[in-house]
Amino acid sequence: MTITAADRELLDRPLVGLLTVPPGPERLPAPRPVWFETTPEGDLQLFSMADALKVRRLTAEPRASFVVVAPVDEPEGWVSVEADVTVHDDGAAELAHRLVGRYWADPDTEEHRELLATFADPANVRRIVLHPRRVTRGPAV
């Protein structure tokens, strides 16, 4: 199953996705909001701090689900992805900077400059790539 051109119409917008990773013992799956982008190959990628729990869980069990929903003031539409996952040391800082441009209205605030400095160090961030195995979509997509 692949991401279609119609899926990309939703996914290529600066919407927040919900990532669900395998839960720990005695835990239920709990989606987390994330910034993301699609790749030319039809994958989805996002970044995370290297020491984040989701990075450890995805390294141990490399699978996740992901969903993006159209905003409330638009016709109903959503894309849901079940994916195999790879975690990469390379490309995370560049991805973080691209996503900052996509999601932050004003990256030139003191708070944002401090975060960007953290993202700039490749030792601090990881690139997470979701390779879709199954894609489902809602009515308006």
VOBA-9235 format. One record per residue: chain; residue number from 1; x, y, z negated of N, C-alpha, C, O in turn. Coordinates in pm, 1 decimal, m for minus. Each point is the difference from the previous one (the first is absolute). Layout:
! VOBA-9235
mol | seq | n_x | n_y | n_z | ca_x | ca_y | ca_z | c_x | c_y | c_z | o_x | o_y | o_z
A | NUM | X | Y | Z | X | Y | Z | X | Y | Z | X | Y | Z
...
END
This chain:
! VOBA-9235
mol | seq | n_x | n_y | n_z | ca_x | ca_y | ca_z | c_x | c_y | c_z | o_x | o_y | o_z
A | 1 | 84.8 | m117.2 | 0.0 | m84.8 | 117.2 | 0.0 | 89.3 | 123.5 | 0.0 | 98.9 | 6.4 | m73.1
A | 2 | m133.7 | 88.8 | 153.5 | 81.5 | 119.8 | 9.7 | m82.8 | 125.4 | m22.9 | m123.0 | m1.6 | 4.0
A | 3 | 193.7 | 108.1 | m27.7 | m62.9 | 130.6 | m13.5 | m32.6 | 49.3 | 141.1 | 85.8 | 0.0 | 88.3
A | 4 | m210.6 | 41.6 | m68.4 | m46.4 | 43.8 | 131.3 | 16.1 | 151.1 | 14.8 | 30.8 | 70.5 | m96.1
A | 5 | m52.3 | m23.0 | 217.8 | 3.9 | 144.0 | 25.2 | m107.4 | 70.9 | m84.1 | 24.0 | 109.1 | m51.6
A | 6 | m141.2 | m170.4 | 37.9 | m105.5 | 59.4 | m82.8 | 42.0 | 5.0 | m147.1 | m29.2 | 97.3 | m69.5
A | 7 | 97.6 | m201.5 | 22.2 | 51.5 | 0.7 | m137.5 | 97.0 | 115.6 | m19.2 | m3.2 | 69.1 | m101.8
A | 8 | 89.1 | m49.2 | 200.5 | 101.5 | 106.2 | m10.0 | m62.4 | 139.1 | m10.5 | 58.6 | 90.0 | m60.1
A | 9 | m176.6 | m72.4 | 118.1 | m65.9 | 130.1 | m11.5 | m22.9 | 35.9 | m146.4 | 7.5 | 117.1 | m37.3
A | 10 | m35.0 | m216.4 | m44.6 | m15.7 | 23.2 | m143.5 | 135.4 | m2.1 | m70.4 | 28.4 | 87.5 | m81.9
A | 11 | 54.7 | m185.6 | 112.7 | 126.0 | m19.7 | m71.6 | 103.9 | 108.5 | 27.6 | 87.0 | 24.4 | m83.7
A | 12 | m94.6 | 39.9 | 198.1 | 99.8 | 102.0 | 32.4 | m33.6 | 136.8 | m58.2 | 69.9 | 97.7 | 26.9
A | 13 | m174.5 | m90.2 | m105.0 | m36.1 | 123.8 | m68.6 | 65.2 | 1.3 | m138.6 | 33.6 | m105.8 | m53.2
A | 14 | m15.5 | 223.0 | m5.0 | 60.7 | 5.2 | m134.4 | m100.5 | m36.2 | m109.7 | m37.6 | 83.4 | m82.4
A | 15 | m4.3 | m209.2 | 83.8 | m89.7 | m52.0 | m102.5 | 81.3 | m83.3 | m98.0 | 106.8 | m50.8 | 34.2
A | 16 | m156.5 | 37.3 | m153.7 | 66.9 | m82.2 | m100.3 | m49.8 | m143.7 | 16.0 | m120.0 | m24.4 | 12.7
A | 17 | 214.4 | m70.2 | m13.5 | m36.4 | m140.9 | 5.0 | 2.6 | m59.0 | m139.6 | 61.8 | 54.6 | m91.3
A | 18 | m129.9 | m167.2 | 76.4 | 1.9 | m72.8 | m127.0 | 72.6 | m131.7 | 21.6 | m44.2 | m84.7 | 77.6
A | 19 | 155.5 | 68.6 | m146.8 | 84.5 | m118.2 | 9.0 | m26.2 | m88.4 | m120.9 | 0.2 | 46.7 | m113.9
A | 20 | m23.0 | m175.6 | 140.2 | m15.6 | m96.6 | m108.1 | 108.0 | m105.4 | 14.2 | 10.3 | m65.7 | 103.5
A | 21 | 69.3 | 49.8 | m206.3 | 108.9 | m98.2 | m0.4 | m37.9 | m114.6 | m93.0 | m91.3 | 14.2 | m81.4
A | 22 | 160.4 | m128.2 | 92.3 | m30.9 | m110.8 | m91.0 | 11.7 | 45.9 | m145.7 | 98.5 | 63.2 | m38.2
A | 23 | m199.3 | m95.4 | m42.1 | 4.0 | 44.7 | m139.2 | 92.8 | m85.3 | m84.1 | 33.9 | m112.6 | 36.4
A | 24 | 5.8 | 167.1 | m147.7 | 79.7 | m75.8 | m95.7 | m88.1 | m96.9 | m77.0 | m121.9 | m0.9 | 17.2
A | 25 | 183.3 | m80.8 | m102.3 | m76.2 | m95.0 | m82.2 | m104.3 | 72.7 | m84.8 | 25.9 | 106.5 | m56.0
A | 26 | m143.2 | m166.4 | 48.2 | m109.3 | 53.9 | m81.3 | m49.1 | 136.3 | 47.2 | m64.0 | 72.2 | m76.5
A | 27 | 92.4 | m36.2 | 200.0 | m42.6 | 129.5 | 55.3 | m92.1 | m23.3 | 118.1 | 10.0 | m102.0 | 68.1
A | 28 | m98.4 | 195.0 | m44.0 | m84.1 | m0.8 | 119.1 | 66.4 | 85.4 | 106.9 | 76.4 | 90.6 | m33.2
A | 29 | m103.9 | m117.2 | 162.1 | 53.4 | 88.2 | 103.5 | m49.8 | 142.9 | m23.3 | m117.4 | 21.2 | m30.2
A | 30 | 205.7 | 74.4 | 44.3 | m34.8 | 140.7 | m22.4 | 56.9 | 85.1 | 113.3 | 120.8 | 23.5 | 4.1
A | 31 | m205.1 | 22.8 | 87.5 | 48.7 | 82.6 | 110.8 | 65.8 | 128.2 | m50.2 | m39.9 | 56.8 | m101.8
A | 32 | 141.3 | m12.9 | 175.5 | 69.2 | 124.6 | m30.6 | m1.7 | 90.1 | 122.7 | 20.9 | m48.2 | 111.4
A | 33 | m45.3 | 178.3 | m129.0 | 1.0 | 91.2 | 114.7 | 142.6 | 21.8 | 49.4 | 92.8 | 16.5 | m79.3
A | 34 | m76.7 | m16.8 | 212.9 | 132.5 | 18.4 | 60.2 | m10.0 | 81.5 | 127.8 | m102.4 | 0.4 | 68.2
A | 35 | 211.6 | 68.7 | m37.8 | 18.1 | 62.3 | 130.3 | 53.3 | m106.7 | 94.2 | 66.3 | m93.7 | m44.4
A | 36 | m93.9 | 106.2 | 172.8 | 43.5 | m102.3 | 94.5 | 4.7 | 58.1 | 140.5 | m46.7 | 111.1 | 25.5
A | 37 | 104.9 | m190.2 | 65.4 | m7.1 | 29.1 | 142.9 | m4.1 | m131.9 | 75.2 | 43.2 | m103.4 | m51.0
A | 38 | m95.5 | 108.1 | 173.2 | 4.8 | m117.1 | 86.6 | 131.1 | 4.3 | 77.6 | 59.0 | 106.5 | 17.9
A | 39 | m14.2 | m221.9 | 27.7 | 120.6 | m7.2 | 82.0 | m40.1 | m31.0 | 143.9 | m111.6 | m46.4 | 23.5
A | 40 | 199.3 | 70.9 | 72.6 | m31.4 | m34.1 | 138.7 | m30.6 | m149.2 | 18.1 | m72.9 | m37.8 | 91.7
A | 41 | 128.3 | m46.1 | m178.3 | m21.2 | m145.1 | 9.8 | m133.6 | m44.2 | m59.9 | m34.9 | m117.7 | 8.7
A | 42 | m40.3 | 209.5 | m69.0 | m127.8 | m35.4 | m59.7 | 7.9 | m39.9 | m145.2 | m95.5 | m55.6 | m54.1
A | 43 | 207.2 | 82.7 | m10.2 | 13.3 | m23.1 | m143.1 | m39.0 | 127.1 | m74.2 | m21.4 | 104.3 | 61.8
A | 44 | 12.3 | m112.7 | m192.9 | m20.8 | 114.9 | m85.6 | 121.8 | 9.3 | m89.8 | 54.0 | m102.0 | m42.9
A | 45 | m10.5 | 223.3 | 14.3 | 113.5 | 13.0 | m91.3 | m24.6 | 112.8 | m98.3 | m67.0 | 99.0 | 29.0
A | 46 | 124.5 | m118.8 | m146.4 | m9.2 | 96.3 | m107.2 | 131.1 | m5.7 | m76.9 | 85.7 | m84.0 | 27.6
A | 47 | m70.9 | 173.2 | m123.2 | 121.5 | m4.3 | m81.2 | m38.9 | m3.5 | m146.3 | m111.5 | 35.7 | m37.8
A | 48 | 205.3 | m79.3 | m42.7 | m20.2 | m3.6 | m143.8 | 134.5 | 17.7 | m68.1 | 105.2 | m23.7 | 59.5
A | 49 | m110.0 | 64.8 | m182.0 | 123.5 | 7.6 | m77.0 | 53.5 | m141.7 | m16.0 | m77.6 | m93.6 | m18.8
A | 50 | 207.4 | 77.0 | 26.0 | 63.2 | m132.3 | m1.7 | m31.1 | m78.5 | m126.6 | m7.7 | m122.8 | 3.8
A | 51 | m10.4 | 192.0 | m115.6 | m23.6 | m70.2 | m126.0 | m148.5 | m18.8 | m32.0 | m34.7 | m40.2 | m111.1
A | 52 | m53.1 | 69.0 | 207.7 | m144.0 | m13.0 | m22.8 | m41.0 | m146.8 | m13.5 | 57.3 | m88.2 | 64.0
A | 53 | m155.0 | 64.9 | m146.4 | m51.5 | m134.9 | m21.3 | m48.8 | m61.4 | 131.5 | 20.8 | m119.1 | 23.3
A | 54 | m85.2 | 198.2 | 63.0 | m49.7 | m56.2 | 126.1 | 113.9 | m51.0 | 86.7 | m17.6 | m98.0 | 72.4
A | 55 | 133.3 | 161.3 | m77.9 | 115.1 | m48.0 | 76.9 | 45.0 | m135.8 | m54.2 | 27.3 | m91.6 | 77.5
A | 56 | m19.5 | 78.7 | m207.8 | 38.5 | m128.7 | m58.5 | m101.5 | m109.0 | 33.5 | 37.5 | m112.0 | 34.8
A | 57 | m165.4 | 145.0 | m45.4 | m103.1 | m100.5 | 31.0 | 0.4 | m38.5 | 147.3 | m16.1 | m117.4 | 33.2
A | 58 | 34.2 | 214.5 | 55.2 | 2.3 | m30.4 | 143.9 | 125.5 | m75.2 | 40.3 | m2.9 | m78.3 | 95.0
A | 59 | 111.1 | 100.0 | m164.0 | 122.2 | m76.0 | 26.6 | m19.7 | m146.1 | m41.4 | 44.9 | m91.5 | 69.0
A | 60 | m111.7 | 70.9 | m180.9 | m23.6 | m135.8 | m49.9 | m108.8 | m72.5 | 79.6 | 9.7 | m120.4 | 23.8
A | 61 | m111.7 | 193.1 | 16.6 | m112.8 | m59.1 | 73.5 | m39.6 | 96.5 | 112.1 | m84.3 | 87.5 | m20.2
A | 62 | 144.6 | m103.2 | 137.3 | m11.2 | 99.7 | 106.4 | m130.3 | m4.9 | 80.8 | m1.5 | m37.0 | 117.4
A | 63 | m106.9 | 75.4 | m184.1 | m128.4 | 12.1 | 67.6 | m80.6 | 107.8 | m70.8 | 16.6 | 24.0 | m119.6
A | 64 | m104.8 | 40.9 | 196.2 | m78.8 | 108.8 | m56.6 | m125.1 | 20.4 | 83.1 | m12.0 | m50.3 | 111.7
A | 65 | m80.9 | 125.2 | m169.1 | m113.9 | 47.2 | 77.4 | 0.9 | 152.2 | m4.7 | 56.9 | 62.1 | m89.8
A | 66 | m122.0 | m4.9 | 189.7 | 6.2 | 144.5 | 18.0 | m131.0 | 44.9 | 62.6 | m50.4 | m66.2 | 90.6
A | 67 | m5.3 | 176.2 | m136.4 | m123.3 | 51.7 | 58.8 | 5.4 | 151.6 | 9.7 | 53.4 | 67.9 | m87.8
A | 68 | m109.4 | m16.6 | 195.8 | m14.8 | 143.9 | 21.5 | m146.4 | 24.1 | 36.0 | m58.1 | m73.3 | 80.0
A | 69 | m0.7 | 177.3 | m140.2 | m141.3 | 31.0 | 18.5 | m13.7 | 141.7 | 54.9 | 71.4 | 91.1 | m41.8
A | 70 | m163.7 | m74.0 | 135.5 | m28.5 | 134.1 | 52.4 | m54.1 | 88.2 | m112.2 | m65.4 | m49.8 | m91.7
A | 71 | 92.0 | 180.2 | 98.3 | m50.9 | 91.1 | m102.6 | m152.9 | m1.3 | m8.2 | m68.3 | m37.1 | 95.5
A | 72 | 17.2 | 77.4 | m208.9 | m142.8 | m4.0 | m29.2 | m83.0 | 77.3 | 101.6 | m110.4 | m43.6 | 32.9
A | 73 | 158.1 | 154.7 | 17.3 | m79.6 | 83.7 | 90.1 | 2.5 | m47.6 | 145.9 | m43.3 | 72.5 | 89.6
A | 74 | 93.9 | m193.6 | m66.0 | 6.6 | m56.4 | 134.9 | m82.3 | m128.1 | 5.5 | m34.8 | m55.9 | m104.0
A | 75 | 3.3 | 8.6 | 225.6 | m68.0 | m129.4 | 9.7 | 83.2 | m108.7 | m68.2 | 123.0 | 5.1 | m0.7
A | 76 | m192.8 | m103.4 | m56.5 | 69.0 | m107.4 | m71.4 | 100.6 | m70.0 | 90.5 | m30.2 | m32.8 | 114.7
A | 77 | 147.3 | 11.0 | m166.6 | 103.2 | m71.2 | 73.3 | 113.6 | m37.4 | m92.1 | 35.3 | 75.4 | m90.7
A | 78 | 22.0 | m192.3 | 114.0 | 112.6 | m45.5 | m81.5 | 77.4 | m104.7 | 77.3 | m52.1 | m65.7 | 90.2
A | 79 | 179.6 | 52.0 | m128.8 | 87.3 | m104.0 | 53.3 | 63.5 | m69.6 | m120.0 | 53.4 | 64.9 | m89.9
A | 80 | m60.1 | m198.1 | 89.8 | 58.0 | m80.0 | m107.1 | 102.0 | m95.6 | 61.3 | m25.8 | m62.0 | 103.2
A | 81 | 140.3 | 51.0 | m167.1 | 109.8 | m81.7 | 52.1 | 46.4 | m97.5 | m107.4 | 24.8 | 39.2 | m114.0
A | 82 | m13.4 | m165.3 | 150.8 | 69.2 | m99.4 | m81.9 | 134.6 | m19.5 | 67.6 | 5.6 | m21.4 | 121.1
A | 83 | 103.3 | 28.3 | m197.4 | 130.8 | 6.4 | 64.7 | 107.6 | m78.3 | m73.2 | m2.5 | m16.8 | m121.9
A | 84 | 96.8 | m30.2 | 202.2 | 127.8 | m44.0 | m54.0 | 82.5 | 126.3 | m16.8 | m19.1 | 96.7 | 73.7
A | 85 | 109.7 | m96.4 | m168.7 | 72.5 | 122.2 | m35.4 | 149.5 | m24.4 | 3.0 | 48.0 | m105.8 | m40.7
A | 86 | 25.4 | 205.5 | 89.5 | 145.2 | 1.5 | m14.7 | 38.0 | 129.4 | m71.4 | m61.1 | 104.7 | 21.8
A | 87 | 161.8 | m113.3 | m106.6 | 50.2 | 115.4 | m74.0 | 140.4 | 28.6 | 50.3 | 83.8 | m89.8 | 7.6
A | 88 | m58.5 | 216.4 | 27.0 | 125.9 | 38.7 | 64.1 | 72.4 | 109.0 | m78.5 | m61.7 | 90.8 | m55.8
A | 89 | 193.2 | m102.4 | 53.2 | 84.3 | 104.2 | m59.3 | 19.9 | 116.6 | 96.3 | 26.1 | 112.5 | m42.7
A | 90 | m38.5 | m139.1 | 171.7 | 27.4 | 104.1 | 99.9 | m128.1 | 70.4 | 42.4 | m108.1 | m58.8 | m3.8
A | 91 | 120.5 | 183.7 | 43.9 | m109.7 | 75.5 | 58.2 | m98.8 | 60.6 | m98.1 | m89.5 | 73.6 | 41.3
A | 92 | 103.0 | m102.1 | m168.6 | m97.9 | 49.0 | m97.3 | 7.5 | 151.7 | m18.3 | m103.2 | 66.9 | m6.0
A | 93 | 223.7 | m13.0 | m2.7 | 14.1 | 144.9 | m20.8 | m56.9 | 76.7 | 118.2 | m67.4 | 101.4 | m18.0
A | 94 | 94.5 | m149.8 | 139.8 | m52.2 | 66.9 | 119.4 | m152.8 | m8.7 | 4.2 | m67.9 | 97.2 | 32.8
A | 95 | 15.9 | m213.6 | m66.1 | m145.3 | m17.6 | m4.1 | m62.2 | 92.7 | m103.8 | m101.5 | 64.1 | 27.1
A | 96 | 160.7 | m56.8 | m144.0 | m52.0 | 87.3 | m105.7 | m7.3 | 144.4 | 48.5 | m98.8 | 68.9 | m25.5
A | 97 | 201.4 | m23.3 | 94.3 | 0.9 | 138.0 | 49.2 | m105.0 | 22.0 | 108.5 | m61.5 | 106.5 | 5.0
A | 98 | 39.8 | m205.5 | 82.0 | m106.5 | 13.0 | 101.0 | m136.9 | 7.3 | m66.5 | m84.6 | 80.6 | 38.4
A | 99 | 63.8 | m166.2 | m139.0 | m129.8 | m3.1 | m65.5 | m25.8 | 126.0 | m82.5 | m114.4 | 43.7 | m12.6
A | 100 | 219.1 | 13.8 | m42.7 | m15.0 | 127.7 | m70.0 | m56.9 | 103.8 | 96.4 | m90.0 | 76.0 | m36.1
A | 101 | 142.3 | m72.8 | 157.9 | m51.4 | 93.6 | 100.4 | m144.6 | m27.4 | 37.6 | m73.9 | 91.4 | 36.5
A | 102 | 34.8 | m215.4 | m45.4 | m137.2 | m39.4 | 34.9 | m98.7 | 28.2 | m112.9 | m114.2 | 37.8 | 26.3
A | 103 | 156.3 | m55.5 | m151.8 | m92.9 | 4.8 | m112.1 | 6.0 | 126.1 | m86.5 | m101.5 | 38.4 | m58.2
A | 104 | 214.6 | 25.4 | 48.4 | 8.7 | 119.2 | m84.6 | m29.6 | 124.2 | 80.8 | 58.2 | 20.6 | 106.5
A | 105 | m148.5 | 62.4 | m156.2 | m29.9 | 126.4 | 67.0 | 119.9 | 94.5 | m8.8 | 29.7 | 72.0 | 95.4
A | 106 | 38.7 | m72.2 | m209.1 | 114.4 | 89.0 | m19.4 | 113.0 | m75.3 | m69.8 | 5.1 | m5.0 | m122.9
A | 107 | 86.5 | m54.3 | 202.3 | 110.2 | m73.6 | m62.7 | 105.7 | 90.5 | m62.6 | 92.6 | m48.7 | m65.0
A | 108 | m105.6 | 180.1 | 83.9 | 102.4 | 91.7 | m48.3 | m36.3 | 61.8 | m135.1 | 8.6 | 121.4 | m17.9
A | 109 | m48.9 | m205.6 | m76.1 | m19.0 | 44.6 | m137.5 | 112.5 | m62.0 | m82.7 | 63.1 | m96.4 | 43.5
A | 110 | m38.4 | 149.9 | m159.5 | 108.1 | m54.4 | m82.9 | m24.3 | m147.2 | m32.1 | 91.6 | m81.7 | 8.9
A | 111 | m214.1 | 48.1 | m46.0 | m33.0 | m139.3 | m32.3 | 25.3 | m90.9 | 120.3 | 58.9 | m107.2 | m14.3
A | 112 | m102.6 | 149.1 | 130.6 | 18.0 | m81.2 | 120.1 | 146.5 | m10.8 | 40.8 | 43.4 | m106.0 | 45.1
A | 113 | 32.5 | 212.3 | m59.9 | 143.8 | m5.7 | 31.7 | 71.2 | m100.1 | m90.4 | 88.4 | m72.6 | 45.4
A | 114 | m126.3 | 68.2 | m173.1 | 60.1 | m97.0 | m92.9 | m33.1 | m143.5 | 40.8 | 87.1 | m87.0 | m2.5
A | 115 | m212.0 | 62.3 | 39.8 | m38.4 | m133.8 | 45.2 | 72.8 | m37.6 | 128.2 | 46.6 | m113.1 | 14.7
A | 116 | m36.8 | 207.1 | 77.5 | 70.6 | m27.4 | 125.1 | 145.3 | m37.1 | m24.8 | 54.4 | m86.5 | 68.6
A | 117 | 8.0 | 150.1 | m164.5 | 138.6 | m33.6 | m33.6 | 8.6 | m144.0 | m50.0 | 96.4 | m70.4 | 30.2
A | 118 | m195.3 | 26.7 | m105.5 | m3.7 | m138.8 | m47.7 | m15.6 | m95.7 | 117.1 | 66.1 | m103.7 | 4.8
A | 119 | m153.5 | 137.9 | 90.3 | m22.6 | m84.6 | 116.6 | 122.2 | m5.7 | 90.5 | 18.9 | m97.9 | 72.1
A | 120 | 64.0 | 201.2 | m75.0 | 114.0 | 8.2 | 92.0 | 107.4 | m103.9 | m28.8 | 77.1 | m35.3 | 89.2
A | 121 | m70.9 | m13.5 | m211.3 | 101.1 | m99.4 | m36.1 | m51.7 | m139.0 | 35.7 | m94.2 | m48.0 | m63.1
A | 122 | 154.0 | m18.3 | 163.5 | m48.1 | m132.0 | 41.9 | m2.4 | m104.0 | m112.0 | m73.8 | m98.2 | 9.0
A | 123 | 151.6 | 117.7 | m112.0 | m2.4 | m94.9 | m112.4 | m130.1 | 9.9 | m79.3 | m35.8 | m93.1 | m72.0
A | 124 | m35.0 | 205.3 | 84.8 | m121.6 | 22.4 | m78.8 | m128.0 | m49.0 | 64.6 | m99.5 | m20.6 | m69.4
A | 125 | 99.3 | 1.0 | 202.1 | m125.7 | m30.6 | 69.3 | 11.3 | m125.3 | 86.3 | 108.4 | m37.4 | 44.8
A | 126 | m222.6 | m26.0 | m22.9 | m8.4 | m117.4 | 86.4 | m111.7 | 22.5 | 101.6 | m100.9 | 64.5 | m28.5
A | 127 | 122.0 | m119.3 | 146.9 | m101.5 | 3.0 | 105.8 | m72.6 | m133.5 | m2.7 | 62.4 | m105.9 | 5.7
A | 128 | m192.4 | 111.9 | m14.3 | m84.0 | m118.9 | m4.4 | m75.3 | m7.8 | 132.4 | m69.2 | 94.4 | 38.1
A | 129 | 82.8 | m206.8 | 31.7 | m65.2 | m16.6 | 129.5 | m103.8 | m110.9 | m10.4 | 29.6 | m111.6 | m42.5
A | 130 | m151.3 | 144.8 | 82.1 | m109.0 | m96.8 | 2.0 | m17.5 | m49.6 | 142.8 | m25.8 | 78.9 | 90.9
A | 131 | 39.8 | m208.6 | m71.4 | m13.2 | m64.8 | 129.9 | m137.4 | m66.5 | 2.5 | m17.1 | m107.0 | m58.4
A | 132 | m81.7 | 168.2 | 125.2 | m136.7 | m50.8 | m7.2 | m12.6 | m146.5 | 42.9 | 52.6 | m42.0 | 103.0
A | 133 | m122.7 | m31.9 | m184.3 | m34.2 | m138.0 | 34.6 | m149.2 | m7.7 | 31.7 | m43.3 | m82.7 | 80.2
A | 134 | m35.3 | 171.0 | m145.1 | m143.4 | 8.3 | 26.9 | m42.7 | 145.0 | m14.9 | 36.2 | 67.1 | m96.7
A | 135 | m113.8 | m19.3 | 193.9 | m51.1 | 136.8 | m3.8 | m151.8 | m5.3 | 15.3 | m52.0 | m62.5 | 92.5
A | 136 | m17.8 | 128.4 | m183.7 | m145.0 | 12.8 | 12.8 | m33.0 | 147.5 | m4.3 | 78.5 | 81.2 | m49.0
A | 137 | m195.0 | m47.3 | 100.6 | m34.8 | 141.1 | 9.2 | m148.1 | 20.9 | m22.9 | m82.3 | m89.3 | 20.2
A | 138 | 51.4 | 211.1 | m63.2 | m137.8 | 35.4 | m27.6 | m72.8 | 51.0 | 122.9 | 58.3 | 6.4 | 108.3
A | 139 | m184.3 | 29.9 | m123.4 | m88.5 | 24.2 | 113.0 | 38.9 | 113.7 | 92.8 | m24.6 | m9.8 | 120.3
A | 140 | 84.0 | 116.9 | m170.4 | 25.5 | 115.8 | 85.9 | 136.3 | m4.7 | 68.4 | 33.5 | 90.9 | 75.9
A | 141 | 44.1 | m193.1 | m100.6 | 134.3 | m7.6 | 57.4 | 0.5 | m94.5 | 118.2 | 104.2 | m20.2 | 62.4
END
